[in-house]
Amino acid sequence: MLPKVKIIHNPQRVGLIVSRMNGFRIAKAPIVIFLDAHTEVNVGWLEPTLEELVNNPNQILSPFVDGIDAMTLEYAAPRIYHKGAFSWDLRYTWIKMADHEVQRAMETGLPFPSPTIVGCVIAVNKTFFESIGAFDESLRVWGGENSELSFRAWMCGSKVMTVTCSRIGHVFKNFPYSFDGNKEETVQKNLMRVADTWMDGMRKYFYASTRVYSFKRAVFTEEETRTLEERKELRRRLKCHNFDWYLYNIIPEIDIPPMDANYYGEIMNIHSRACWEITEDYYVALTYFCYDHKIIPKNNFALTSDRLLRYQDKCVRIQAPQPHMVIDECPPKGADAAALESYGVWTVDNIDVVWGYLRVSRTGADGQLEYWCIVQVTNSLPQHNGEQMPQLGPCDKDDRFQQWAFTYAFDFARVPAEMMTYP
């Protein structure tokens, strides 16, 4: 063993966050780097990170993370630059960087801001990290610690930066941890703790998108509530901004879902993994540049309580008997049910919470109700001929290309009342 290496054995299992803090407390150097075991450092990775922290100790840093294939261990840099983000159910996500951000990072080598930090490698100044509350040690086992730290850093006067010239590889693999007790409850309580401490009124979207699942309806114990209040007191002591400030200033790219949305986000075909997108001439088409774990704001759709399928301030309109769909003006606000049904209304015939058969119905000129299911096809019409597109088709539950998933389902009825009225 190298003379400067110390191995610490916890007498019992305490989880990722507490284990990191146990090591942090005995570290003597002014800079501490938390590095997961399934990462591999690249040549010259350390010096740029140390230089940044020496020049400005009041920030949270991460090297630029490359990918390592879990099966082949092949190391590969990403073709597209992303920065950290979050989903409304508080998963860590990536968001594509703007072209000018990429150009600046590549041409200058300077660090770039990231709304959230990836959890596998985090570099901090020891004194500063302690002063803002370090890791929240009441987060159990795994989950939520990187989002919590990111929200706190940005909202409380620091910043989160990715060091462009520091490269490490991360093995992206299936979830590796076993849990003592109920895994889903443990992770959900961690994320509830993050939402309740930092997200203010926006936490209603977290609760609405998670409590649609029966196994995510966790409730804090008295002790968990007590320690949560300690973190809220830390926030007050640090005189932090509110979450609206964070959304407006740090991640303005993220869309805020409409409050009347029953389903929201990307619409992805379960079989092909292709997602809806809008062409320049306003047809609804498909792209394979979509992700379960990443966000592309321009591809967010909302199926709202009036059963319209909305895209930003427009609606998806069917063109029957033509099978394609286009983006058009929505029916006038306050339109009655008959007007909506003549326009076309949408439902999800659920197989699971967020996915199933996407069905649209419309009252025809003869007053009869007609309906279709959306299916992925190779388009044979002149516009976008030969391209993959979602189109109207007869409903067929044996056709896997008729199964679609939204990123989120929302159930605001399960959100505590005080969160619905909070600004």
C-alpha positions as CSV (number, residue, x, y, z in Angstrom):
1,M,0.0,0.0,0.0
2,L,1.3,3.5,-0.8
3,P,2.5,5.3,2.3
4,K,0.0,8.2,1.9
5,V,-3.0,5.9,1.3
6,K,-5.4,5.3,4.3
7,I,-8.2,2.8,4.2
8,I,-11.1,3.4,6.5
9,H,-13.5,0.6,7.3
10,N,-16.9,1.6,8.7
11,P,-18.0,-0.6,11.6
12,Q,-21.4,-0.9,9.9
13,R,-23.0,0.1,6.6
14,V,-23.6,3.9,6.6
15,G,-24.1,4.6,2.9
16,L,-22.3,6.7,0.3
17,I,-22.8,10.2,1.8
18,V,-21.8,9.4,5.4
19,S,-18.8,7.3,4.1
20,R,-17.6,10.3,2.0
21,M,-17.9,12.5,5.1
22,N,-16.0,10.0,7.3
23,G,-13.1,10.3,4.8
24,F,-13.5,14.0,4.5
25,R,-13.1,14.6,8.3
26,I,-9.7,12.9,8.5
27,A,-8.4,14.4,5.3
28,K,-5.6,17.0,6.1
29,A,-5.1,18.6,2.7
30,P,-6.9,21.9,1.9
31,I,-8.5,20.4,-1.2
32,V,-10.6,17.2,-1.1
33,I,-11.7,15.2,-4.2
34,F,-14.5,12.7,-3.9
35,L,-13.9,10.1,-6.6
36,D,-16.1,7.0,-7.2
37,A,-14.4,3.6,-7.6
38,H,-15.9,3.1,-11.1
39,T,-14.0,6.1,-12.5
40,E,-10.7,6.3,-14.3
41,V,-8.6,9.4,-14.3
42,N,-7.0,10.6,-17.5
43,V,-3.5,12.1,-18.0
44,G,-3.0,15.5,-16.4
45,W,-6.5,15.5,-14.9
46,L,-5.6,16.8,-11.5
47,E,-3.6,20.0,-12.2
48,P,-6.4,22.0,-13.9
49,T,-8.8,21.2,-11.1
50,L,-6.3,22.2,-8.3
51,E,-5.5,25.4,-10.2
52,E,-9.1,26.4,-10.3
53,L,-9.7,25.8,-6.6
54,V,-6.5,27.6,-5.6
55,N,-7.6,30.7,-7.7
56,N,-11.2,30.5,-6.4
57,P,-11.8,28.2,-3.4
58,N,-15.5,29.2,-3.1
59,Q,-16.8,26.9,-5.8
60,I,-17.7,23.3,-6.4
61,L,-15.9,21.6,-9.3
62,S,-16.2,18.5,-11.4
63,P,-13.8,17.3,-14.2
64,F,-15.3,16.8,-17.6
65,V,-16.7,13.3,-17.6
66,D,-16.1,10.9,-20.5
67,G,-17.7,7.6,-20.9
68,I,-16.4,4.1,-20.3
69,D,-18.4,1.2,-21.7
70,A,-19.4,-1.2,-18.9
71,M,-19.0,-4.3,-21.1
72,T,-15.8,-3.5,-23.1
73,L,-14.2,-0.8,-20.9
74,E,-13.7,1.3,-24.0
75,Y,-13.0,4.9,-23.2
76,A,-14.7,7.5,-25.4
77,A,-15.2,11.3,-25.2
78,P,-18.7,12.4,-26.0
79,R,-19.5,13.8,-29.4
80,I,-21.9,16.4,-28.0
81,Y,-21.1,18.6,-25.0
82,H,-23.7,18.5,-22.2
83,K,-24.0,20.1,-18.8
84,G,-25.8,18.8,-15.7
85,A,-29.5,19.4,-15.2
86,F,-32.4,17.8,-13.3
87,S,-35.7,16.4,-14.1
88,W,-38.9,17.3,-12.2
89,D,-38.8,13.9,-10.4
90,L,-35.2,14.9,-9.4
91,R,-33.2,12.5,-11.5
92,Y,-29.8,13.7,-12.6
93,T,-30.0,14.6,-16.3
94,W,-27.9,16.1,-19.0
95,I,-28.9,19.0,-21.1
96,K,-27.2,19.9,-24.4
97,M,-25.0,23.0,-24.2
98,A,-25.6,25.9,-26.4
99,D,-23.2,26.3,-29.4
100,H,-21.6,29.5,-28.0
101,E,-21.0,27.6,-24.6
102,V,-19.3,24.8,-26.4
103,Q,-17.2,27.1,-28.6
104,R,-16.0,29.0,-25.5
105,A,-15.1,25.8,-23.7
106,M,-13.2,24.3,-26.6
107,E,-11.4,27.4,-27.8
108,T,-10.3,28.7,-24.4
109,G,-10.3,25.6,-22.2
110,L,-12.0,27.6,-19.4
111,P,-14.4,25.9,-17.0
112,F,-18.1,26.2,-17.8
113,P,-21.0,26.5,-15.4
114,S,-23.2,23.5,-14.8
115,P,-26.7,23.8,-13.1
116,T,-26.1,20.5,-11.3
117,I,-23.0,18.4,-10.7
118,V,-22.4,14.8,-11.6
119,G,-22.1,12.7,-8.5
120,C,-19.1,10.5,-9.5
121,V,-16.4,13.1,-9.0
122,I,-16.5,16.3,-6.9
123,A,-13.7,18.6,-6.0
124,V,-13.9,21.1,-3.1
125,N,-11.9,23.4,-0.9
126,K,-12.2,21.8,2.5
127,T,-12.8,24.9,4.5
128,F,-15.4,26.3,2.1
129,F,-17.2,23.0,1.8
130,E,-17.6,22.8,5.6
131,S,-18.8,26.4,5.7
132,I,-21.8,25.8,3.4
133,G,-22.8,22.5,5.2
134,A,-20.8,19.8,3.4
135,F,-22.9,16.8,2.4
136,D,-26.3,16.3,4.0
137,E,-25.6,13.2,6.2
138,S,-29.2,12.5,6.7
139,L,-29.4,11.4,3.0
140,R,-29.3,7.6,3.3
141,V,-27.3,5.1,1.3
142,W,-27.5,6.8,-2.1
143,G,-29.4,9.4,-4.1
144,G,-30.0,13.1,-4.2
145,E,-26.7,14.3,-2.8
146,N,-25.3,15.8,-6.0
147,S,-28.5,17.7,-6.8
148,E,-28.8,18.9,-3.2
149,L,-25.2,20.2,-3.2
150,S,-25.7,21.9,-6.6
151,F,-28.9,23.7,-5.6
152,R,-27.3,24.9,-2.3
153,A,-24.1,26.1,-4.0
154,W,-25.8,28.2,-6.7
155,M,-28.6,29.5,-4.4
156,C,-26.2,30.4,-1.6
157,G,-23.6,32.4,-3.4
158,S,-21.2,29.8,-4.8
159,K,-21.2,28.2,-8.3
160,V,-20.8,24.7,-9.8
161,M,-18.3,24.5,-12.6
162,T,-17.0,21.8,-15.0
163,V,-13.3,21.9,-15.6
164,T,-12.9,21.5,-19.3
165,C,-9.2,20.5,-19.4
166,S,-9.6,17.9,-16.6
167,R,-10.8,14.6,-18.0
168,I,-12.0,11.5,-16.1
169,G,-13.8,8.4,-17.4
170,H,-16.9,7.0,-15.7
171,V,-18.3,3.5,-16.2
172,F,-22.0,3.8,-17.0
173,K,-23.5,0.6,-15.7
174,N,-26.7,-0.8,-14.3
175,F,-27.5,0.3,-10.7
176,P,-24.9,-1.4,-8.6
177,Y,-26.1,-0.9,-5.0
178,S,-28.1,-3.1,-2.7
179,F,-30.1,-1.4,0.0
180,D,-30.9,-2.2,3.6
181,G,-34.6,-2.0,3.6
182,N,-36.8,-0.6,0.9
183,K,-34.7,0.9,-1.9
184,E,-37.5,2.9,-3.5
185,E,-38.6,4.4,-0.1
186,T,-35.0,5.3,0.8
187,V,-34.3,7.1,-2.5
188,Q,-37.7,8.8,-2.5
189,K,-37.2,10.1,1.0
190,N,-33.8,11.5,0.0
191,L,-35.3,13.3,-3.0
192,M,-38.2,14.5,-0.8
193,R,-35.6,16.0,1.5
194,V,-34.0,17.8,-1.4
195,A,-37.3,19.1,-2.7
196,D,-38.6,20.3,0.7
197,T,-35.4,22.1,1.5
198,W,-34.6,23.8,-1.8
199,M,-37.4,23.8,-4.4
200,D,-40.0,26.0,-2.7
201,G,-43.2,26.1,-4.6
202,M,-41.8,24.1,-7.5
203,R,-41.6,21.0,-5.4
204,K,-45.3,20.5,-6.3
205,Y,-44.0,19.1,-9.7
206,F,-41.7,16.7,-7.9
207,Y,-44.5,15.4,-5.7
208,A,-47.1,15.3,-8.6
209,S,-44.7,13.3,-10.8
210,T,-43.5,10.8,-8.2
211,R,-46.7,10.1,-6.2
212,V,-48.4,8.8,-9.3
213,Y,-46.5,5.7,-8.3
214,S,-47.8,3.9,-5.2
215,F,-44.4,2.8,-4.1
216,K,-43.2,6.5,-4.0
217,R,-45.7,7.8,-1.5
218,A,-43.2,7.8,1.4
219,V,-43.8,9.7,4.7
220,F,-41.1,11.2,6.9
221,T,-40.7,9.9,10.5
222,E,-40.6,12.4,13.3
223,E,-36.8,12.2,13.4
224,E,-36.5,12.7,9.6
225,T,-38.7,15.8,10.0
226,R,-36.5,17.1,12.7
227,T,-33.3,16.7,10.7
228,L,-35.0,18.3,7.7
229,E,-35.7,21.4,9.8
230,E,-31.9,21.6,10.5
231,R,-31.2,21.8,6.8
232,K,-33.8,24.5,6.3
233,E,-32.2,26.4,9.1
234,L,-28.9,26.1,7.3
235,R,-30.5,27.6,4.2
236,R,-31.8,30.5,6.3
237,R,-28.4,31.1,7.9
238,L,-26.7,31.1,4.5
239,K,-29.2,33.7,3.3
240,C,-29.8,31.8,0.1
241,H,-31.8,32.8,-3.0
242,N,-35.2,31.2,-3.7
243,F,-35.7,28.4,-6.3
244,D,-37.3,30.8,-8.8
245,W,-34.0,32.7,-8.9
246,Y,-32.2,29.5,-9.6
247,L,-34.5,28.6,-12.5
248,Y,-34.3,32.1,-14.0
249,N,-30.6,32.7,-13.7
250,I,-28.9,29.2,-13.7
251,I,-31.1,27.0,-15.9
252,P,-33.4,29.1,-18.0
253,E,-33.5,26.4,-20.6
254,I,-35.7,24.1,-18.5
255,D,-39.5,24.3,-19.2
256,I,-41.9,24.6,-16.4
257,P,-44.9,22.2,-17.0
258,P,-48.4,23.7,-17.2
259,M,-50.4,23.1,-14.0
260,D,-53.2,21.4,-15.9
261,A,-50.9,18.8,-17.5
262,N,-51.8,15.1,-16.9
263,Y,-48.8,14.0,-19.0
264,Y,-45.7,16.0,-19.9
265,G,-42.3,15.8,-21.6
266,E,-41.0,13.8,-24.5
267,I,-43.2,11.4,-26.3
268,M,-41.1,8.3,-27.0
269,N,-42.1,5.1,-28.9
270,I,-41.6,2.2,-26.6
271,H,-40.4,-0.1,-29.4
272,S,-38.1,2.1,-31.5
273,R,-37.1,4.7,-28.8
274,A,-37.8,7.5,-31.3
275,C,-39.3,10.7,-30.0
276,W,-41.6,13.3,-31.4
277,E,-40.2,16.5,-32.7
278,I,-41.5,19.4,-34.8
279,T,-40.1,20.1,-38.3
280,E,-39.4,23.5,-39.6
281,D,-42.7,23.3,-41.6
282,Y,-44.7,22.4,-38.5
283,Y,-45.2,18.7,-39.1
284,V,-44.9,16.2,-36.2
285,A,-42.0,14.0,-37.0
286,L,-39.6,11.7,-35.2
287,T,-36.0,11.9,-34.0
288,Y,-33.7,9.3,-32.5
289,F,-31.8,12.1,-30.7
290,C,-33.8,11.7,-27.5
291,Y,-33.2,10.2,-24.1
292,D,-34.9,8.7,-21.1
293,H,-32.3,10.4,-18.9
294,K,-31.7,13.7,-20.8
295,I,-33.7,16.8,-21.5
296,I,-34.3,18.5,-24.9
297,P,-36.6,21.4,-24.0
298,K,-37.9,21.9,-27.5
299,N,-39.4,18.4,-27.6
300,N,-41.7,18.8,-24.6
301,F,-45.4,18.1,-25.1
302,A,-48.3,18.4,-22.6
303,L,-51.5,16.4,-22.6
304,T,-53.7,18.8,-20.5
305,S,-56.9,18.3,-18.5
306,D,-59.0,19.6,-21.5
307,R,-57.6,16.6,-23.5
308,L,-55.6,18.8,-25.9
309,L,-52.1,17.9,-26.8
310,R,-50.1,21.0,-26.5
311,Y,-46.7,22.1,-27.8
312,Q,-45.6,25.4,-26.2
313,D,-48.4,27.8,-27.0
314,K,-49.7,25.7,-29.9
315,C,-51.6,22.4,-30.2
316,V,-51.2,19.2,-32.2
317,R,-53.9,19.0,-34.8
318,I,-54.9,16.0,-36.8
319,Q,-55.6,16.3,-40.6
320,A,-57.9,13.3,-41.1
321,P,-58.4,11.8,-43.6
322,Q,-54.7,12.6,-44.1
323,P,-52.7,10.6,-41.5
324,H,-50.1,13.2,-40.6
325,M,-50.3,15.7,-37.7
326,V,-49.3,19.3,-37.6
327,I,-48.8,22.1,-35.1
328,D,-51.5,24.7,-35.2
329,E,-53.3,27.3,-33.2
330,C,-55.2,25.9,-30.2
331,P,-59.0,26.2,-29.9
332,P,-60.1,29.5,-28.2
333,K,-59.7,29.6,-24.4
334,G,-63.0,28.6,-22.9
335,A,-64.1,26.6,-25.9
336,D,-66.9,24.1,-25.0
337,A,-66.7,20.4,-25.2
338,A,-68.3,20.2,-28.6
339,A,-65.7,22.6,-30.1
340,L,-62.8,20.7,-28.5
341,E,-64.1,17.4,-29.9
342,S,-64.4,18.8,-33.3
343,Y,-60.8,19.9,-33.1
344,G,-59.5,16.5,-31.7
345,V,-59.0,15.3,-28.2
346,W,-56.5,13.0,-26.8
347,T,-56.3,10.2,-24.2
348,V,-53.7,7.6,-23.0
349,D,-54.9,4.0,-22.9
350,N,-52.5,3.1,-20.1
351,I,-50.4,0.0,-19.9
352,D,-48.4,1.6,-17.1
353,V,-48.3,5.0,-15.4
354,V,-46.5,7.0,-18.1
355,W,-47.0,4.8,-21.2
356,G,-49.7,3.1,-23.3
357,Y,-51.6,3.6,-26.5
358,L,-52.0,7.3,-27.5
359,R,-55.5,7.7,-28.9
360,V,-57.1,10.8,-30.5
361,S,-60.8,11.2,-31.3
362,R,-62.8,13.8,-33.3
363,T,-66.4,14.5,-34.1
364,G,-66.7,14.3,-37.9
365,A,-68.7,16.5,-40.3
366,D,-71.6,13.9,-40.0
367,G,-71.6,14.3,-36.2
368,Q,-70.2,10.8,-35.7
369,L,-67.2,10.2,-33.3
370,E,-64.2,8.9,-35.1
371,Y,-61.0,7.8,-33.5
372,W,-57.4,6.6,-34.2
373,C,-54.3,5.5,-32.4
374,I,-50.9,7.0,-33.2
375,V,-48.4,4.7,-34.8
376,Q,-44.9,5.0,-36.0
377,V,-44.7,4.5,-39.8
378,T,-42.4,5.2,-42.8
379,N,-44.2,8.2,-44.3
380,S,-45.4,7.7,-47.9
381,L,-46.9,11.2,-48.4
382,P,-45.0,13.8,-50.5
383,Q,-44.1,15.9,-47.5
384,H,-41.1,14.2,-45.7
385,N,-41.5,11.2,-47.9
386,G,-39.6,8.1,-46.6
387,E,-39.1,9.6,-43.1
388,Q,-40.2,8.0,-39.9
389,M,-43.2,9.8,-38.5
390,P,-46.0,9.3,-36.0
391,Q,-49.3,9.2,-37.8
392,L,-53.0,8.2,-37.4
393,G,-53.8,4.6,-37.8
394,P,-56.5,2.1,-36.8
395,C,-56.0,1.0,-33.2
396,D,-54.2,-2.4,-32.8
397,K,-53.1,-3.5,-29.4
398,D,-50.8,-6.1,-31.0
399,D,-48.8,-3.3,-32.7
400,R,-45.8,-2.3,-30.5
401,F,-45.3,0.8,-32.7
402,Q,-48.5,2.1,-31.2
403,Q,-47.1,2.3,-27.7
404,W,-45.8,5.6,-26.5
405,A,-44.4,7.0,-23.2
406,F,-44.3,10.4,-21.8
407,T,-41.5,11.6,-19.5
408,Y,-43.9,12.3,-16.7
409,A,-47.4,11.7,-15.5
410,F,-48.7,14.2,-13.0
411,D,-51.3,13.7,-10.2
412,F,-51.6,17.1,-8.5
413,A,-54.4,15.7,-6.3
414,R,-51.7,13.8,-4.4
415,V,-49.7,17.0,-3.7
416,P,-50.1,18.4,-0.1
417,A,-52.4,21.4,-0.2
418,E,-49.9,23.8,1.2
419,M,-47.5,23.1,-1.7
420,M,-50.2,24.0,-4.3
421,T,-50.7,27.5,-2.8
422,Y,-47.0,28.2,-2.1
423,P,-45.7,30.9,-4.6
